[in-house]
Amino acid sequence: MISNYAGVLCQYTSPLQGLQKYVSMVIHEVGCRDVKCNNDTFIDLMVQAAANVDAMLLIMGLDKLIEVEGLDRVNLTLPGYQDKLMIDVANASNGKVVLVVMAAGPIDITFARNMRKIGAILWVGYPGQAGGDAIAQKPPSTKVVTGAPNMQLIGFERVGVKKGKTKYVATSLNVCKDLSLVDVEGKRKLVIEQHTIFVGTTSEHQVRHHFIVRQAGDKSGEPLVSIT
């Protein structure tokens, strides 16, 4: 979850914690004792779980035991029995499997692309303190993008104002960049819903501005932005 450039965090959201926010019942099984996955002791438990659930989120990859500054890898494969774990779980799954790969460097999972049960593959890097929540959120549609984060930082500027004084601050918003997401095909699309821009850090000093992104009725199908 956390890379070696992240500093010290007070807390972070794991993928399990993220899923529990959106799914009423989550079954969690450990497939390997650690990322190196030097034995296949727990694979049978994962296979049993996969056969009894509607969908499976399979999290594989590396961590700082495998890749870090001064510790180079000698191949591009998943360590230990992770390949076997992935194949056995996917073949036994009762529903679709979403494969999540956590790693900073490239990993060869070409074989997974041709597995019928694997419905999606997400490479998430080391996603940081809110990574578990981001992974658990509904993936955007390829037509109309929904399910955007509830709140995100789009700009930061520290402004000091002395007591009794007034200071004017200019800010800008790139609608196509700041109010959009990248869909599962890698295309950037605007999120079709209301957006609220908050300027300021405390509720009593915040300025709010509302934007509504809606689909226009023209032939191009390009969304237009209505500011209210």
VMD Tcl script that draws the C-alpha trace (Angstrom):
set ca {
  {0.00 0.00 0.00}
  {2.70 2.50 1.01}
  {5.90 3.12 -0.94}
  {9.23 4.10 0.57}
  {8.66 7.75 -0.45}
  {5.39 8.14 1.43}
  {6.62 9.31 4.83}
  {4.92 8.26 8.05}
  {1.11 8.05 7.88}
  {-1.28 8.18 10.82}
  {-3.48 5.56 9.19}
  {-4.49 4.16 5.81}
  {-7.47 2.36 4.31}
  {-6.80 -1.22 3.22}
  {-8.72 -2.78 0.29}
  {-10.65 -4.91 2.82}
  {-11.71 -1.81 4.77}
  {-12.65 -0.10 1.51}
  {-14.82 -3.00 0.36}
  {-16.61 -3.16 3.70}
  {-17.89 0.38 3.08}
  {-19.69 -0.63 -0.11}
  {-20.46 -4.36 0.23}
  {-22.70 -5.73 2.99}
  {-20.88 -9.07 3.30}
  {-17.17 -9.54 2.61}
  {-15.24 -12.80 3.09}
  {-11.50 -12.32 3.56}
  {-8.93 -15.07 3.07}
  {-5.13 -14.86 3.09}
  {-3.58 -16.61 0.09}
  {0.06 -16.26 1.11}
  {1.80 -15.72 4.43}
  {3.68 -12.77 2.93}
  {4.38 -11.24 -0.48}
  {7.22 -13.67 -1.21}
  {4.63 -16.51 -1.06}
  {7.20 -19.26 -0.55}
  {4.60 -21.98 0.13}
  {1.10 -22.85 -1.06}
  {-0.38 -23.71 2.34}
  {-3.28 -21.24 2.13}
  {-4.23 -21.65 -1.52}
  {-6.88 -24.32 -0.82}
  {-8.69 -21.93 1.55}
  {-8.74 -19.29 -1.18}
  {-10.07 -21.80 -3.71}
  {-12.90 -22.80 -1.35}
  {-13.82 -19.17 -0.77}
  {-13.80 -18.41 -4.51}
  {-16.29 -21.19 -5.18}
  {-18.81 -19.73 -2.74}
  {-18.90 -16.00 -3.51}
  {-20.49 -13.88 -6.24}
  {-17.28 -12.04 -7.11}
  {-13.64 -12.17 -6.08}
  {-11.16 -9.31 -5.60}
  {-7.72 -10.90 -5.89}
  {-4.87 -8.67 -4.73}
  {-1.41 -9.70 -5.90}
  {1.93 -7.99 -6.41}
  {5.05 -6.86 -4.64}
  {6.16 -4.78 -1.68}
  {9.37 -3.33 -0.28}
  {10.66 -6.83 0.52}
  {10.85 -7.43 -3.24}
  {11.52 -4.04 -4.82}
  {13.05 -0.94 -3.29}
  {15.98 1.37 -3.91}
  {19.08 -0.80 -3.82}
  {17.14 -4.06 -4.22}
  {16.67 -4.92 -7.89}
  {14.54 -7.77 -9.19}
  {15.98 -10.44 -11.47}
  {12.73 -11.19 -13.34}
  {9.29 -9.75 -14.15}
  {7.19 -12.56 -12.70}
  {5.10 -12.62 -9.56}
  {7.06 -14.03 -6.60}
  {6.68 -17.55 -5.25}
  {3.33 -19.28 -5.65}
  {1.39 -16.13 -6.55}
  {0.91 -17.29 -10.15}
  {-0.49 -20.63 -8.96}
  {-2.73 -18.85 -6.47}
  {-4.13 -16.61 -9.17}
  {-4.78 -19.45 -11.63}
  {-6.33 -21.83 -9.08}
  {-8.61 -19.16 -7.61}
  {-9.73 -17.89 -11.01}
  {-10.54 -21.40 -12.25}
  {-12.53 -22.19 -9.09}
  {-14.38 -18.89 -8.93}
  {-18.16 -18.94 -9.03}
  {-18.24 -15.40 -10.45}
  {-15.94 -12.89 -12.07}
  {-12.52 -12.16 -10.63}
  {-11.04 -8.66 -10.46}
  {-7.26 -8.89 -10.38}
  {-5.55 -6.02 -8.54}
  {-1.79 -5.71 -8.98}
  {0.15 -3.65 -6.44}
  {3.69 -2.92 -7.58}
  {5.90 -0.03 -8.59}
  {7.61 -1.86 -11.45}
  {6.23 -3.92 -14.33}
  {4.97 -7.49 -13.83}
  {4.31 -10.03 -16.58}
  {0.73 -11.25 -16.12}
  {0.09 -11.83 -19.82}
  {-1.48 -15.23 -19.12}
  {-4.17 -13.61 -16.94}
  {-5.51 -11.58 -19.87}
  {-6.68 -14.77 -21.56}
  {-8.40 -16.28 -18.52}
  {-12.17 -16.25 -18.99}
  {-12.98 -15.80 -15.30}
  {-10.80 -12.70 -14.88}
  {-13.16 -9.86 -15.77}
  {-10.83 -6.92 -15.05}
  {-7.19 -6.21 -14.25}
  {-6.22 -3.12 -12.23}
  {-2.63 -2.00 -11.83}
  {-2.69 0.37 -8.85}
  {0.97 0.94 -8.05}
  {1.34 1.57 -4.33}
  {-1.93 3.47 -3.93}
  {-1.23 5.23 -0.63}
  {-3.35 5.97 2.40}
  {-6.71 6.17 0.59}
  {-5.88 3.41 -1.89}
  {-8.19 0.82 -0.39}
  {-11.18 3.12 -0.74}
  {-10.27 3.96 -4.33}
  {-9.93 0.29 -5.28}
  {-13.31 -0.56 -3.76}
  {-15.25 2.18 -5.53}
  {-17.40 1.23 -8.52}
  {-15.31 1.35 -11.73}
  {-16.49 4.05 -14.13}
  {-18.68 3.13 -17.10}
  {-17.28 3.46 -20.60}
  {-20.29 5.59 -21.59}
  {-21.34 7.77 -18.68}
  {-18.79 8.10 -15.90}
  {-20.19 7.87 -12.38}
  {-18.86 6.88 -8.98}
  {-16.34 9.71 -8.62}
  {-14.60 10.22 -5.26}
  {-16.74 12.13 -2.77}
  {-14.03 14.73 -2.34}
  {-10.64 15.39 -3.88}
  {-8.01 18.13 -3.74}
  {-7.70 19.99 -7.05}
  {-5.51 22.86 -5.94}
  {-3.62 24.21 -2.96}
  {-2.35 27.68 -2.12}
  {-1.54 29.02 1.33}
  {-2.77 32.59 1.78}
  {-2.08 34.70 4.86}
  {-4.51 37.50 5.71}
  {-3.92 39.82 8.66}
  {-6.76 40.51 11.06}
  {-9.08 43.21 9.75}
  {-7.55 43.09 6.26}
  {-8.96 41.84 2.97}
  {-7.04 39.97 0.30}
  {-8.25 38.94 -3.14}
  {-7.09 35.57 -4.40}
  {-7.55 34.36 -7.98}
  {-7.95 30.67 -8.69}
  {-8.75 28.64 -11.78}
  {-10.42 25.33 -12.59}
  {-9.72 23.13 -15.59}
  {-13.12 21.46 -16.00}
  {-11.95 18.80 -18.46}
  {-9.07 17.78 -16.21}
  {-10.27 18.41 -12.65}
  {-13.86 17.12 -13.03}
  {-13.09 14.03 -15.08}
  {-12.02 10.43 -14.59}
  {-10.28 7.88 -16.80}
  {-12.63 5.04 -17.76}
  {-11.76 1.35 -18.11}
  {-10.71 1.89 -21.73}
  {-8.23 4.58 -20.74}
  {-10.39 7.42 -22.08}
  {-10.88 10.59 -20.03}
  {-14.54 11.53 -19.58}
  {-16.42 14.09 -17.52}
  {-18.40 12.88 -14.52}
  {-22.11 13.42 -15.17}
  {-23.39 14.82 -11.87}
  {-23.23 17.86 -9.59}
  {-19.87 19.10 -8.35}
  {-19.25 21.49 -5.49}
  {-16.06 23.52 -5.30}
  {-14.96 24.42 -1.76}
  {-12.52 27.31 -1.33}
  {-11.17 27.63 2.19}
  {-10.31 25.24 5.01}
  {-12.95 25.87 7.69}
  {-16.71 25.74 7.23}
  {-17.26 29.26 8.54}
  {-14.84 30.75 6.01}
  {-15.57 28.52 3.03}
  {-16.86 29.76 -0.30}
  {-18.88 27.19 -2.25}
  {-19.67 27.11 -5.94}
  {-21.83 24.49 -7.62}
  {-21.28 23.00 -11.08}
  {-23.57 20.58 -12.88}
  {-22.12 18.47 -15.67}
  {-24.93 17.21 -17.89}
  {-25.19 15.46 -21.22}
  {-26.21 17.75 -24.06}
  {-28.68 16.63 -26.71}
  {-26.48 17.32 -29.72}
  {-25.23 14.65 -32.11}
  {-21.63 14.84 -30.94}
  {-22.53 13.44 -27.54}
  {-19.97 15.69 -25.87}
  {-21.01 16.70 -22.32}
  {-21.54 20.38 -21.59}
  {-20.97 22.13 -18.28}
  {-23.81 24.12 -16.74}
  {-22.76 26.41 -13.90}
  {-25.44 27.13 -11.30}
}
mol new
graphics top color blue
foreach p $ca { graphics top sphere $p radius 0.5 }
foreach p [lrange $ca 0 end-1] q [lrange $ca 1 end] { graphics top cylinder $p $q radius 0.2 }
display resetview
